[in-house]
Amino acid sequence: MNKNSKKNNVIMNDDITARELRCMGDDGTNYGIISTHDALLTADELGLDLVLIAPDAKPPVAKIMNYGKFKYQQEKKKKEARKNQKIIVLKEIKLSVKIADNDIGYKVKHAREFLEAGHHVKFRVFLRGREMANPQAGVEVLKRVWPMVDDLAVMEKEPRLEGRYVNMMALPKKDH
């Protein structure tokens, strides 16, 4: 039996083949080591299921519980965990080396809106043709942009050449 099928296939009630079990109740009651038959009778009297928890232990460990309710609670916890996950949105602002000041202002206005909304912003300066010979020009553009957003953002990545782009990452400050 591989690990995946072990996770999905829970051994319970009449599927338990061991002769003796260390049995516990859902309410914390310890029944000690009893025969599987007696454990099944006890579970049946209580209207609950006998679920094998540790089949490899000596003797195997079983718990008397409402398995349907247990499974429901597990699903509920998973849903709650998924609901509380924060989804990170990455917005990209593309610039060029020969960008005019008013164009920078327009792009920065959008970047500020994204940062205020709590999104991460990636500034990219695309280097065309001969601009690749002087990637420092792209870094200079990003250094002109940074003072316009530094009150809202934290610089995660310094301006850095990556392929034909000079990239800089800005994350929203926590207090916003």
C-alpha positions as CSV (number, residue, x, y, z in Angstrom):
1,M,0.0,0.0,0.0
2,N,1.6,3.3,-1.0
3,K,1.3,6.5,1.0
4,N,-1.4,8.2,-1.1
5,S,-3.9,5.4,-0.8
6,K,-3.1,5.1,3.0
7,K,-4.1,8.7,3.4
8,N,-7.4,8.4,1.5
9,N,-8.4,4.9,2.7
10,V,-9.2,5.0,6.3
11,I,-9.5,1.6,8.0
12,M,-12.6,1.5,10.1
13,N,-15.2,-0.8,11.6
14,D,-15.4,-4.3,10.0
15,D,-12.3,-3.6,7.9
16,I,-10.0,-3.8,10.9
17,T,-8.2,-7.2,10.9
18,A,-6.2,-7.0,14.1
19,R,-7.3,-9.2,17.0
20,E,-6.5,-6.7,19.7
21,L,-6.5,-2.9,19.8
22,R,-5.6,-0.2,22.1
23,C,-8.9,1.6,22.2
24,M,-9.7,5.2,23.1
25,G,-13.0,7.1,23.0
26,D,-13.7,10.4,21.3
27,D,-14.3,12.0,24.7
28,G,-10.9,11.0,26.0
29,T,-12.0,7.7,27.6
30,N,-9.3,5.1,27.6
31,Y,-10.6,1.5,27.1
32,G,-7.2,-0.1,27.3
33,I,-6.2,-3.1,25.2
34,I,-9.4,-5.0,24.2
35,S,-10.4,-7.4,21.4
36,T,-11.5,-5.9,18.1
37,H,-14.9,-7.6,18.6
38,D,-15.4,-5.9,22.0
39,A,-14.3,-2.5,20.6
40,L,-16.8,-2.8,17.7
41,L,-19.6,-3.7,20.1
42,T,-18.7,-0.6,22.3
43,A,-18.7,1.6,19.2
44,D,-22.0,0.2,18.0
45,E,-23.6,0.7,21.4
46,L,-22.5,4.4,21.3
47,G,-23.7,4.7,17.7
48,L,-20.1,5.7,16.6
49,D,-17.4,4.3,14.3
50,L,-14.2,2.4,15.3
51,V,-11.4,4.1,13.3
52,L,-7.9,2.7,13.1
53,I,-5.5,5.6,13.9
54,A,-2.1,3.8,14.2
55,P,-2.2,0.5,12.3
56,D,1.6,-0.1,12.7
57,A,1.7,0.2,16.5
58,K,1.9,-2.8,18.7
59,P,-1.0,-3.3,19.4
60,P,-2.7,-1.1,16.8
61,V,-4.4,2.0,18.1
62,A,-8.1,2.7,17.3
63,K,-10.5,5.5,18.3
64,I,-14.2,5.4,18.8
65,M,-15.5,8.5,17.0
66,N,-18.2,9.9,14.7
67,Y,-16.1,9.6,11.5
68,G,-18.5,11.7,9.4
69,K,-18.4,14.6,11.8
70,F,-14.6,14.3,12.0
71,K,-14.2,14.4,8.3
72,Y,-16.6,17.4,8.1
73,Q,-14.5,19.2,10.7
74,Q,-11.3,18.5,8.7
75,E,-12.9,19.9,5.5
76,K,-14.1,23.0,7.4
77,K,-10.6,23.6,8.7
78,K,-9.1,23.3,5.2
79,K,-11.6,25.7,3.7
80,E,-10.9,28.2,6.5
81,A,-7.2,28.0,5.9
82,R,-7.7,28.6,2.2
83,K,-10.0,31.6,2.9
84,N,-7.4,33.2,5.1
85,Q,-4.6,32.9,2.5
86,K,-3.5,36.2,1.1
87,I,-3.3,36.4,-2.7
88,I,-0.4,38.5,-3.9
89,V,-1.1,40.5,-7.0
90,L,1.9,41.6,-9.0
91,K,1.5,44.6,-11.3
92,E,4.0,45.5,-13.9
93,I,5.0,49.1,-15.0
94,K,7.0,49.2,-18.2
95,L,9.2,52.1,-18.9
96,S,11.9,53.0,-21.5
97,V,15.3,54.7,-21.3
98,K,14.0,57.7,-23.4
99,I,10.9,58.3,-21.4
100,A,9.7,61.9,-20.8
101,D,9.2,63.3,-17.3
102,N,5.4,63.7,-17.8
103,D,5.2,60.1,-18.9
104,I,7.1,58.9,-15.8
105,G,4.6,60.9,-13.7
106,Y,1.7,59.2,-15.5
107,K,3.1,55.7,-14.9
108,V,4.0,56.5,-11.3
109,K,0.4,57.6,-10.7
110,H,-0.7,54.2,-11.7
111,A,2.0,52.5,-9.6
112,R,0.9,54.5,-6.5
113,E,-2.7,53.4,-7.0
114,F,-1.5,49.7,-7.2
115,L,0.6,50.2,-4.0
116,E,-2.3,51.8,-2.2
117,A,-4.4,48.8,-3.1
118,G,-1.8,46.5,-1.5
119,H,-0.4,45.1,-4.8
120,H,3.3,44.5,-5.5
121,V,4.7,46.5,-8.3
122,K,7.5,45.6,-10.7
123,F,9.1,48.4,-12.6
124,R,10.8,47.3,-15.9
125,V,12.9,49.3,-18.2
126,F,13.2,47.6,-21.6
127,L,16.6,48.1,-23.3
128,R,16.4,48.3,-27.1
129,G,19.3,47.7,-29.5
130,R,22.3,49.9,-28.6
131,E,20.8,50.7,-25.2
132,M,22.0,47.2,-24.1
133,A,25.6,48.6,-24.2
134,N,24.7,51.1,-21.4
135,P,22.3,49.3,-19.0
136,Q,23.2,52.0,-16.4
137,A,20.8,54.3,-18.3
138,G,17.9,52.0,-17.3
139,V,19.0,52.0,-13.7
140,E,19.0,55.9,-13.8
141,V,15.4,55.9,-15.0
142,L,14.4,53.7,-12.1
143,K,16.4,55.9,-9.7
144,R,14.3,58.8,-11.0
145,V,11.1,56.8,-10.3
146,W,11.9,55.6,-6.8
147,P,11.6,59.0,-4.9
148,M,8.1,59.3,-6.3
149,V,6.9,56.1,-4.6
150,D,9.2,55.6,-1.6
151,D,6.6,57.1,0.8
152,L,4.2,54.2,-0.1
153,A,6.6,51.4,-0.9
154,V,9.6,49.3,0.3
155,M,12.2,48.4,-2.3
156,E,12.4,44.6,-2.4
157,K,14.9,44.4,-5.3
158,E,17.4,47.1,-6.2
159,P,17.4,48.0,-9.9
160,R,19.2,45.1,-11.6
161,L,19.8,44.0,-15.2
162,E,18.0,40.8,-16.1
163,G,18.2,40.0,-19.8
164,R,17.0,42.9,-21.8
165,Y,15.3,44.5,-18.8
166,V,16.4,46.5,-15.8
167,N,13.9,45.4,-13.0
168,M,13.0,46.9,-9.6
169,M,10.4,45.4,-7.2
170,A,8.4,47.6,-4.9
171,L,6.2,46.2,-2.1
172,P,3.6,48.2,-0.2
173,K,4.6,49.4,3.2
174,K,2.9,47.5,6.1
175,D,1.4,50.5,7.8
176,H,-0.8,51.3,4.7
